[in-house]
Structures are given as structure tokens and as C-alpha cells.
Amino acid sequence: MEYEIIIVGGGPAGMSAALVLGRSRIKTLLLNTENPRNMVTTYSHGFLTQDGKHPREIFRIAKQQLTKYPSVNYKKEKAIDVKSENGSFSVSTENNTYSAKRVIIATGHKDNISSIGIEGLTEVYGKSVYPCPFCDGFEMADKKLAVISDANMAPMFSKTISHWSKDVIVFTNGEHISDKGMVLNLQKNGVSIVEKKIHKLISKGGILTGIELEDGSIIDREGGFLPDTNSTESTDFAKRMNVPTEIGLFGMTYYKVDENKETDIKGIYIVGDARTRWSGVASSVAEGSEVAEAITHQIIEEKWK
Ligand SMILES: Cc1cc2nc3c(=O)[nH]c(=O)nc-3n(C[C@H](O)[C@H](O)[C@H](O)COP(=O)(O)OP(=O)(O)OC[C@H]3O[C@@H](n4cnc5c(N)ncnc54)[C@H](O)[C@@H]3O)c2cc1C
């Protein structure tokens, strides 16, 4: 076997796994296309000691620090297939095929903002309209905020956002919130609802200034949040291998893993957004570290006579 482990994907989860495996002197291959989900945003927040750094800078430091560990081989290559072969796995890229007894899938989720079909949304995404209040709520606090959401998620999400600002308007883009009690509850808590269809978002240099509705009226806003980014898995390796799923937080589908982040397919592990859809940087780093420690323990057990 060329490698003891192959990590596919080098965002916070995969890089963190590589770091801990490197420190455990485990022969590791890390394949990475170097395009973590948060590259679109201006600053990354909430990760201790790196609060407010650009994601590119966090990535640069992580990559540089990995060079210290000789057992980690980093390659900027795109994995195109992961196959199970007689108790081990092969991972192919365009020009190469690598093999290992274990594979960590850390390829994340990708947001599909243009598929939401709102003109001007791509321009403000990550600059003044964000998916996560814990990541950017502090910077958007007390501003005139928009929650752009379907009728289903609007009530719960705007309740959360109203913690950061008392000026929140929910835009359902043509959908109707049918639960009258919910509408009254939002209004009682100072959240306004606009159910008209959005024509486009108006912005300058990525900063939202207003939302134009289909009737031509413009409602001024300074930023906003988006609970659903139409995100999809960056790769379908787990799906193709029929890794079982389970229902997790907020009814979302997660890949089922045990306490070692190992799936029902022995030797396949999933961490970070690839497993949860949204882990955030700190939790992705923690998951990467945890899976690396668990695998090191497994390898120690296998070698122990
Ligand atoms: C706009 C925005 C702002 C955010 N702000 C914050 C914030 O402030 N704080 C915070 O904690 N979280 C934030 N997040 C969330 C955070 O980006 C993710 O939760 C985190 O990046 C997940 O880490 P990951 O390693 O699982 O996946 P990713 O970071 O997405 O990394 C996956 C990696 O796998 C690589 N890859 C994909 N496919 C392949 C392949 N086939 N072969 C090889 N490599 C591949 C990608 O290039 C990438 O490098 C934000 C997200 C967005 C979209």
C-alpha cells in the first residue's frame, strides 16, 4: 500500500486531519483543489486566534505548517473517483491512481447561489449577505437587515437574526407564510414580512443597499442573511459508495458515522461540511483532529502484537 491514508479535500477539516496524522508519522496523501467554501467571504470569524483573518490567509498558514511533516504528501490534484478494492481503496485523479487502506472524505459542500435565481445575490454573497449569523452577525449588528428565505425557513431564521438587529425584514420572494400565528408572532417581535417577489438586489462593491421588488418599489437594506444557499456536496464519492445517512439537526440529512467518524463502510471516514452540510471552521478543524487521532489509535492497535 502506497499510503496508510488518503485525505480527499484540504479545507479546515482535511488540513487539520493531515496535521495530526503528520504529527503521528502516518504516511498520508492529501489531495486538494484549494477552493474551500468560505473563499468567497471577506473575513473568517469565530475560530480562536484567527478571528477576522481572510480564509486564504488561514489556508496559507495551514499549508505552510504542513511542510514540517515528512509523512504528509500534499498534492494539488482533483480526486475524481474513490473505489473500494479488496479491503483497501483506490483514489484516482486525472493522471494518477493512489491506494490506501483508509480514506477521509473532507471535500465540503458548495453553495449554488446563482441557482436561487435572484439577480444581484451572487455579488453580495460573502460581502454583506451571509449564510451564518454566528460567522458574521457581529459585523452586521444593528444594521437594516434582510432575511431572504422561503416561507418555510423564514420564521425560525428571522427570529435568530433579530438577536443581532432590531431592524429585520423577511423577504419570502413571492411565497406566502400561511401560519397566521407565526405571522403575528414575527410582527409582535418587530420582524416585518414582505411576500412580494424580489426583482433584484441593489448593491455597491458587494455591499447591499436595497431590495427592489417586482412592483418597482425599493426597500433600503444594509445587509442580510440567507438560510438556504442551495448547497450540494462538492463530490458524490460517499453517495456512490452508498454510505448510509441519518436525520440530524433541523431535519437535515447527515452521513452516519460512529464515534471515530468512520462510516458503515470500514475504512471510509467523513468530516466537516461533507458530513454535516455546515460545520463551520472551528468544528471542521475539531472533526479533522478527532478523526486523525481515532485513525492513529486504530493503526496502533493493528500493529500491536
Ligand atoms: C460566505 C461564507 C462565510 C463563512 N464564514 C464563516 C466564518 O466566518 N466562520 C466559520 O466558522 N465558518 C464560516 N463559513 C463556513 C465554513 O467555510 C465551512 O463550514 C468550512 O469551510 C468547512 O470546512 P471543510 O473542510 O469541511 O470544507 P471546505 O472548507 O469547503 O473545504 C473542502 C476542500 O476540499 C477541496 N475539494 C473539493 N472537491 C475535491 C476533489 N474532488 N478533490 C480534491 N479536493 C477537493 C476543496 O477545494 C476545498 O479545499 C462560511 C461559509 C461561507 C460560504
Ligand as a Chemical Component Dictionary entry (heavy atoms), coordinates in Angstrom:
data_LIG
# 
_chem_comp.id                   LIG 
_chem_comp.type                 NON-POLYMER 
_chem_comp.pdbx_formal_charge   0 
_chem_comp.three_letter_code    LIG 
# 
loop_
_chem_comp_atom.comp_id 
_chem_comp_atom.atom_id 
_chem_comp_atom.alt_atom_id 
_chem_comp_atom.type_symbol 
_chem_comp_atom.charge 
_chem_comp_atom.model_Cartn_x 
_chem_comp_atom.model_Cartn_y 
_chem_comp_atom.model_Cartn_z 
_chem_comp_atom.pdbx_ordinal 
LIG C1  C1  C 0 -19.841 33.071 2.785  1  
LIG C2  C2  C 0 -19.367 32.135 3.864  2  
LIG C3  C3  C 0 -18.846 32.645 5.034  3  
LIG C4  C4  C 0 -18.426 31.788 6.041  4  
LIG N1  N1  N 0 -17.905 32.331 7.174  5  
LIG C5  C5  C 0 -17.503 31.529 8.151  6  
LIG C6  C6  C 0 -16.955 32.083 9.354  7  
LIG O1  O1  O 0 -16.797 33.292 9.473  8  
LIG N2  N2  N 0 -16.633 31.227 10.361 9  
LIG C7  C7  C 0 -16.807 29.871 10.249 10 
LIG O2  O2  O 0 -16.507 29.139 11.215 11 
LIG N3  N3  N 0 -17.308 29.312 9.122  12 
LIG C8  C8  C 0 -17.649 30.101 8.070  13 
LIG N4  N4  N 0 -18.130 29.557 6.928  14 
LIG C9  C9  C 0 -18.329 28.082 6.854  15 
LIG C10 C10 C 0 -17.010 27.388 6.520  16 
LIG O3  O3  O 0 -16.487 27.911 5.331  17 
LIG C11 C11 C 0 -17.213 25.882 6.332  18 
LIG O4  O4  O 0 -18.034 25.331 7.346  19 
LIG C12 C12 C 0 -15.859 25.194 6.345  20 
LIG O5  O5  O 0 -15.050 25.731 5.324  21 
LIG C13 C13 C 0 -15.992 23.691 6.160  22 
LIG O6  O6  O 0 -14.710 23.123 6.090  23 
LIG P1  P1  P 0 -14.470 21.788 5.258  24 
LIG O7  O7  O 0 -13.026 21.500 5.385  25 
LIG O8  O8  O 0 -15.442 20.745 5.670  26 
LIG O9  O9  O 0 -14.848 22.140 3.738  27 
LIG P2  P2  P 0 -14.235 23.238 2.760  28 
LIG O10 O10 O 0 -13.686 24.377 3.514  29 
LIG O11 O11 O 0 -15.252 23.527 1.742  30 
LIG O12 O12 O 0 -13.011 22.502 2.091  31 
LIG C14 C14 C 0 -13.178 21.448 1.164  32 
LIG C15 C15 C 0 -11.892 21.322 0.376  33 
LIG O13 O13 O 0 -11.975 20.178 -0.466 34 
LIG C16 C16 C 0 -11.483 20.517 -1.745 35 
LIG N5  N5  N 0 -12.077 19.600 -2.720 36 
LIG C17 C17 C 0 -13.380 19.530 -3.120 37 
LIG N6  N6  N 0 -13.541 18.555 -4.026 38 
LIG C18 C18 C 0 -12.324 17.996 -4.198 39 
LIG C19 C19 C 0 -11.847 16.932 -5.017 40 
LIG N7  N7  N 0 -12.656 16.264 -5.846 41 
LIG N8  N8  N 0 -10.536 16.601 -4.948 42 
LIG C20 C20 C 0 -9.686  17.268 -4.130 43 
LIG N9  N9  N 0 -10.089 18.290 -3.342 44 
LIG C21 C21 C 0 -11.384 18.650 -3.377 45 
LIG C22 C22 C 0 -11.885 21.981 -1.926 46 
LIG O14 O14 O 0 -11.098 22.624 -2.902 47 
LIG C23 C23 C 0 -11.616 22.520 -0.527 48 
LIG O15 O15 O 0 -10.283 22.933 -0.381 49 
LIG C24 C24 C 0 -18.529 30.386 5.873  50 
LIG C25 C25 C 0 -19.017 29.864 4.685  51 
LIG C26 C26 C 0 -19.428 30.729 3.677  52 
LIG C27 C27 C 0 -19.962 30.140 2.409  53 
# 
loop_
_chem_comp_bond.comp_id 
_chem_comp_bond.atom_id_1 
_chem_comp_bond.atom_id_2 
_chem_comp_bond.value_order 
_chem_comp_bond.pdbx_ordinal 
LIG C1  C2  SING 1  
LIG C2  C3  SING 2  
LIG C2  C26 DOUB 3  
LIG C3  C4  DOUB 4  
LIG C4  N1  SING 5  
LIG C4  C24 SING 6  
LIG N1  C5  DOUB 7  
LIG C5  C6  SING 8  
LIG C5  C8  SING 9  
LIG C6  O1  DOUB 10 
LIG C6  N2  SING 11 
LIG N2  C7  SING 12 
LIG C7  O2  DOUB 13 
LIG C7  N3  SING 14 
LIG N3  C8  DOUB 15 
LIG C8  N4  SING 16 
LIG N4  C9  SING 17 
LIG N4  C24 SING 18 
LIG C9  C10 SING 19 
LIG C10 O3  SING 20 
LIG C10 C11 SING 21 
LIG C11 O4  SING 22 
LIG C11 C12 SING 23 
LIG C12 O5  SING 24 
LIG C12 C13 SING 25 
LIG C13 O6  SING 26 
LIG O6  P1  SING 27 
LIG P1  O7  DOUB 28 
LIG P1  O8  SING 29 
LIG P1  O9  SING 30 
LIG O9  P2  SING 31 
LIG P2  O10 DOUB 32 
LIG P2  O11 SING 33 
LIG P2  O12 SING 34 
LIG O12 C14 SING 35 
LIG C14 C15 SING 36 
LIG C15 O13 SING 37 
LIG C15 C23 SING 38 
LIG O13 C16 SING 39 
LIG C16 N5  SING 40 
LIG C16 C22 SING 41 
LIG N5  C17 SING 42 
LIG N5  C21 SING 43 
LIG C17 N6  DOUB 44 
LIG N6  C18 SING 45 
LIG C18 C19 SING 46 
LIG C18 C21 DOUB 47 
LIG C19 N7  SING 48 
LIG C19 N8  DOUB 49 
LIG N8  C20 SING 50 
LIG C20 N9  DOUB 51 
LIG N9  C21 SING 52 
LIG C22 O14 SING 53 
LIG C22 C23 SING 54 
LIG C23 O15 SING 55 
LIG C24 C25 DOUB 56 
LIG C25 C26 SING 57 
LIG C26 C27 SING 58 
# 
